[in-house]
Amino acid sequence: MTKPPRFDLPDLRLFVAVADAGSLSRGAASLPLALSAASARLRALEDRLGLALFERHPSGVCPTEAGLVLLDHARRVCRAADEAQSAMDRLVASQRETLTLYTNTTGNSTFLPPAIGQFLARYPMVDVRLEECASRDVIRAVTEGRADLGVIDDDYRPEALLTYPFRRDRLVVIAPRDHPLAERQAVSLAEVAAEPLVGLPQRSGMQLFLDKMATLAGLTLRPRAQATSFSAVAQLVEQGAGLGILPEVAARQYQAAMALAVLPLDERWAVRELQVCVRRENLPFHVDQLVRHLAGIGR
């Protein structure tokens, strides 16, 4: 009758690491594993086998004759385990999956496209569906399970969700280069409110945020035109339709190709942190990987 194994995979990995390093301390550190724990595991392994696996000497350790026999088998077992894990990982990755990500206007129009592109290149069998809406609607969609994760402004603190920093967003004012304000070092919201404005659709996340900040300051923004994208806002501003407010990363891109001045918006709330939000539960593999990718976790 075959006897049950007297070692497990962690035992064999530790044994191989120590044999390769020629030192208990270096082998333990490579795993990593505390020296005391590694020593106890090896002693227990030798006791279960009834064989000495290493000869100890002042400069380190070397395998005994029994240790050399075990080392050959242990290498093959560890290699087979690694190959099995790789095969399982490939099967997980081969299952095409669609992730739904809800995001506010700023995230969708600036930082998310390159970040999502990198993720899709890494996971070719995963699709990502983006939905743009106001941050409060992003939170509702993630909480209700209609979205796998979301990107929102940091002035929201959804208690039911986990949040992680994503990117910093600075709002700026764009104006035609010949506009009277174009030479200013900075522009206040009150000065913007005194001018015609090129805005975004009334229900877009960013326009809702700007209208909220204006109301809190006792101001009313005067949208002369509403554009459906940051690019359209920049084109209308260049033609003299009014001032615009955009994230700086987008404004700088348009400034390089258009006759625009980019001016800091002199308000404390103009610098905002975007954050990734996700439900408080065990996440599916690819959702977890996308959260980690966007939040820079484990890189």
C-alpha positions as CSV (number, residue, x, y, z in Angstrom):
1,M,0.0,0.0,0.0
2,T,1.4,3.4,-1.0
3,K,2.2,5.6,2.0
4,P,0.8,9.1,2.0
5,P,3.2,11.9,1.1
6,R,5.3,13.2,4.1
7,F,5.8,16.7,2.5
8,D,3.8,19.3,0.7
9,L,4.6,21.9,-2.0
10,P,5.7,24.7,0.3
11,D,8.2,22.1,1.9
12,L,9.6,21.3,-1.5
13,R,9.9,24.9,-2.6
14,L,11.7,25.7,0.6
15,F,14.0,22.7,0.3
16,V,14.9,23.6,-3.3
17,A,15.5,27.3,-2.4
18,V,17.9,26.4,0.5
19,A,19.7,23.8,-1.7
20,D,20.1,26.3,-4.5
21,A,21.3,29.1,-2.2
22,G,23.6,26.8,-0.1
23,S,22.4,28.7,2.9
24,L,19.3,28.4,5.1
25,S,19.1,32.2,5.6
26,R,19.5,33.1,1.9
27,G,17.0,30.4,0.8
28,A,14.4,31.5,3.4
29,A,14.9,35.1,2.3
30,S,14.3,34.3,-1.4
31,L,10.7,33.0,-0.7
32,P,10.4,35.2,1.5
33,L,10.1,33.3,4.8
34,A,11.3,34.1,8.3
35,L,14.5,32.2,9.2
36,S,13.0,30.7,12.3
37,A,10.0,29.4,10.4
38,A,12.2,28.0,7.6
39,S,14.4,26.2,10.0
40,A,11.4,24.7,11.8
41,R,9.8,23.6,8.5
42,L,13.0,21.8,7.4
43,R,13.5,20.1,10.8
44,A,9.9,18.9,10.7
45,L,10.4,17.6,7.1
46,E,13.5,15.7,8.1
47,D,11.7,14.2,11.1
48,R,8.8,13.1,9.0
49,L,11.1,11.5,6.4
50,G,13.4,10.0,9.0
51,L,16.4,11.3,6.9
52,A,18.9,14.1,7.2
53,L,18.6,16.3,4.0
54,F,21.4,18.8,4.7
55,E,24.9,18.7,6.1
56,R,25.5,21.9,8.2
57,H,28.9,23.6,8.0
58,P,30.2,27.0,9.0
59,S,29.7,28.6,5.6
60,G,26.2,27.2,4.9
61,V,24.6,23.9,4.1
62,C,24.8,21.3,1.3
63,P,22.5,18.3,0.5
64,T,23.2,14.9,1.9
65,E,23.0,11.9,-0.4
66,A,19.3,11.6,0.5
67,G,18.9,15.3,-0.1
68,L,20.3,15.0,-3.6
69,V,17.8,12.3,-4.4
70,L,14.9,14.4,-3.0
71,L,16.3,17.5,-4.8
72,D,15.8,15.9,-8.3
73,H,12.2,14.9,-7.5
74,A,11.5,18.3,-5.8
75,R,12.6,20.3,-8.8
76,R,10.3,18.3,-11.1
77,V,7.3,18.6,-8.7
78,C,7.8,22.4,-8.4
79,R,8.2,22.8,-12.1
80,A,5.1,20.7,-12.7
81,A,3.2,22.9,-10.2
82,D,4.3,26.1,-11.9
83,E,3.2,24.7,-15.3
84,A,-0.2,23.7,-13.9
85,Q,-0.7,27.2,-12.4
86,S,0.3,28.8,-15.7
87,A,-2.2,26.6,-17.6
88,M,-5.0,27.6,-15.2
89,D,-4.1,31.3,-15.5
90,R,-4.2,31.0,-19.3
91,L,-7.7,29.4,-19.0
92,V,-8.9,32.2,-16.8
93,A,-7.5,34.8,-19.2
94,S,-8.9,33.0,-22.3
95,Q,-12.5,33.4,-21.1
96,R,-13.7,36.6,-22.9
97,E,-15.4,38.9,-20.4
98,T,-17.0,42.3,-20.5
99,L,-16.4,44.7,-17.6
100,T,-18.6,47.7,-17.1
101,L,-17.0,50.9,-15.9
102,Y,-19.0,54.0,-15.1
103,T,-17.1,57.3,-15.0
104,N,-17.6,61.0,-14.7
105,T,-16.8,63.3,-17.7
106,T,-13.3,64.2,-16.7
107,G,-12.2,60.6,-16.3
108,N,-13.8,59.5,-19.6
109,S,-12.3,62.4,-21.6
110,T,-8.8,62.5,-20.2
111,F,-7.1,59.9,-18.0
112,L,-9.1,56.7,-18.6
113,P,-8.6,56.1,-22.4
114,P,-4.8,55.5,-22.1
115,A,-5.1,53.6,-18.9
116,I,-7.9,51.3,-20.3
117,G,-5.8,50.8,-23.5
118,Q,-2.9,49.5,-21.4
119,F,-5.2,47.1,-19.5
120,L,-6.8,45.8,-22.7
121,A,-3.4,45.2,-24.3
122,R,-2.5,43.1,-21.2
123,Y,-5.8,41.1,-21.3
124,P,-6.8,40.6,-24.9
125,M,-9.9,38.5,-24.0
126,V,-11.4,41.2,-21.8
127,D,-13.7,44.0,-23.1
128,V,-14.4,47.2,-21.2
129,R,-17.7,49.1,-21.6
130,L,-17.5,52.7,-20.6
131,E,-20.6,54.7,-19.5
132,E,-20.3,58.4,-18.7
133,C,-22.5,60.1,-16.1
134,A,-22.3,62.3,-13.0
135,S,-20.3,61.0,-10.1
136,R,-23.5,60.4,-8.0
137,D,-24.9,58.2,-10.7
138,V,-21.6,56.3,-11.0
139,I,-21.9,55.6,-7.2
140,R,-25.5,54.4,-7.6
141,A,-24.6,52.1,-10.6
142,V,-21.7,50.5,-8.7
143,T,-23.7,50.1,-5.5
144,E,-26.6,48.4,-7.4
145,G,-24.3,46.1,-9.4
146,R,-25.0,47.7,-12.8
147,A,-21.3,48.6,-13.0
148,D,-18.3,46.6,-11.9
149,L,-16.4,49.7,-10.9
150,G,-16.4,53.5,-11.3
151,V,-14.4,56.7,-11.4
152,I,-15.7,59.6,-9.4
153,D,-14.7,63.0,-7.9
154,D,-13.1,62.9,-4.4
155,D,-15.7,65.2,-2.9
156,Y,-17.9,62.1,-2.8
157,R,-17.4,59.6,0.1
158,P,-19.6,56.5,-0.6
159,E,-19.6,54.6,2.6
160,A,-20.9,51.4,1.0
161,L,-17.9,51.3,-1.5
162,L,-14.2,51.0,-1.3
163,T,-12.3,53.9,-3.0
164,Y,-8.7,54.2,-4.2
165,P,-6.9,57.3,-5.6
166,F,-6.7,57.4,-9.4
167,R,-5.5,60.7,-10.9
168,R,-5.3,64.4,-9.9
169,D,-7.4,66.7,-12.0
170,R,-6.9,70.5,-12.2
171,L,-9.6,72.7,-13.9
172,V,-8.4,75.6,-16.0
173,V,-10.0,78.3,-18.1
174,I,-9.4,78.4,-21.9
175,A,-9.8,81.6,-23.9
176,P,-9.0,82.8,-27.4
177,R,-5.4,84.1,-27.5
178,D,-6.6,87.7,-28.2
179,H,-9.1,87.7,-25.3
180,P,-8.6,90.5,-22.7
181,L,-8.1,87.8,-20.0
182,A,-5.5,85.8,-22.0
183,E,-2.5,87.6,-20.4
184,R,-3.8,87.0,-16.8
185,Q,-1.9,84.7,-14.4
186,A,-5.1,83.2,-13.2
187,V,-8.9,83.7,-13.5
188,S,-11.6,83.5,-10.8
189,L,-15.0,81.8,-11.2
190,A,-16.6,85.2,-10.8
191,E,-14.6,86.6,-13.8
192,V,-15.7,83.5,-15.8
193,A,-19.3,84.1,-14.7
194,A,-19.1,87.7,-16.1
195,E,-18.3,86.3,-19.6
196,P,-20.2,84.2,-22.1
197,L,-19.4,80.5,-21.5
198,V,-19.0,77.5,-23.7
199,G,-20.3,74.6,-21.5
200,L,-21.0,71.0,-21.7
201,P,-24.5,69.4,-21.7
202,Q,-26.5,70.3,-18.7
203,R,-26.6,66.8,-17.2
204,S,-22.9,66.0,-17.8
205,G,-21.0,65.3,-14.6
206,M,-18.6,68.2,-15.1
207,Q,-21.2,70.8,-15.9
208,L,-23.3,69.8,-12.9
209,F,-20.2,70.2,-10.7
210,L,-19.4,73.7,-12.2
211,D,-23.0,74.8,-11.8
212,K,-23.0,73.6,-8.2
213,M,-19.8,75.5,-7.4
214,A,-21.2,78.6,-9.0
215,T,-24.4,78.4,-7.0
216,L,-22.5,78.0,-3.8
217,A,-20.6,81.2,-4.6
218,G,-23.8,83.0,-5.4
219,L,-23.0,83.1,-9.1
220,T,-24.8,82.1,-12.3
221,L,-22.9,80.8,-15.3
222,R,-24.0,82.1,-18.7
223,P,-23.7,79.3,-21.3
224,R,-23.8,80.8,-24.7
225,A,-23.3,77.3,-26.3
226,Q,-23.2,73.7,-25.1
227,A,-20.8,71.3,-26.7
228,T,-20.9,67.5,-26.5
229,S,-17.2,67.0,-26.0
230,F,-14.0,68.7,-24.6
231,S,-12.8,69.0,-28.2
232,A,-15.9,70.8,-29.3
233,V,-15.7,73.2,-26.4
234,A,-12.1,74.1,-27.4
235,Q,-13.1,74.6,-31.0
236,L,-15.9,77.0,-30.1
237,V,-13.7,78.9,-27.7
238,E,-11.1,79.3,-30.4
239,Q,-13.7,80.8,-32.6
240,G,-14.6,83.4,-30.0
241,A,-17.9,81.9,-28.7
242,G,-16.9,82.4,-25.1
243,L,-14.6,81.1,-22.3
244,G,-14.4,77.4,-21.4
245,I,-13.5,75.4,-18.4
246,L,-11.7,72.1,-19.0
247,P,-9.3,69.7,-17.2
248,E,-5.7,70.9,-17.7
249,V,-4.5,67.7,-19.3
250,A,-7.2,68.2,-22.1
251,A,-6.7,71.9,-22.4
252,R,-2.9,71.6,-22.9
253,Q,-3.5,69.1,-25.8
254,Y,-5.9,71.5,-27.5
255,Q,-3.6,74.5,-26.9
256,A,-0.8,72.8,-28.9
257,A,-3.1,72.7,-32.0
258,M,-5.3,75.7,-31.5
259,A,-5.0,79.4,-30.8
260,L,-5.9,79.1,-27.2
261,A,-4.7,80.6,-23.9
262,V,-4.8,78.3,-20.8
263,L,-5.3,80.0,-17.5
264,P,-5.4,78.5,-14.0
265,L,-8.8,78.7,-12.4
266,D,-8.2,80.5,-9.1
267,E,-10.4,78.4,-6.8
268,R,-9.5,75.9,-4.1
269,W,-11.9,73.3,-5.5
270,A,-10.3,73.6,-9.0
271,V,-7.8,70.9,-8.0
272,R,-9.6,67.6,-7.6
273,E,-8.6,64.0,-7.0
274,L,-10.3,61.4,-9.1
275,Q,-10.9,58.0,-7.4
276,V,-11.8,54.5,-8.3
277,C,-14.8,53.0,-6.5
278,V,-15.8,49.4,-6.2
279,R,-18.0,47.2,-4.0
280,R,-16.9,45.8,-0.7
281,E,-16.8,42.1,-1.7
282,N,-14.5,39.5,-3.2
283,L,-14.0,40.8,-6.8
284,P,-13.9,38.6,-9.9
285,F,-10.3,38.2,-11.2
286,H,-10.4,40.7,-14.0
287,V,-12.3,43.3,-12.1
288,D,-9.7,43.1,-9.3
289,Q,-6.9,43.4,-11.9
290,L,-8.5,46.5,-13.5
291,V,-8.9,48.2,-10.1
292,R,-5.3,47.4,-9.3
293,H,-4.2,48.7,-12.7
294,L,-6.1,52.0,-12.4
295,A,-5.1,52.6,-8.7
296,G,-1.5,51.6,-9.3
297,I,-1.7,48.8,-6.7
298,G,1.0,46.1,-6.7
299,R,3.1,47.7,-9.5
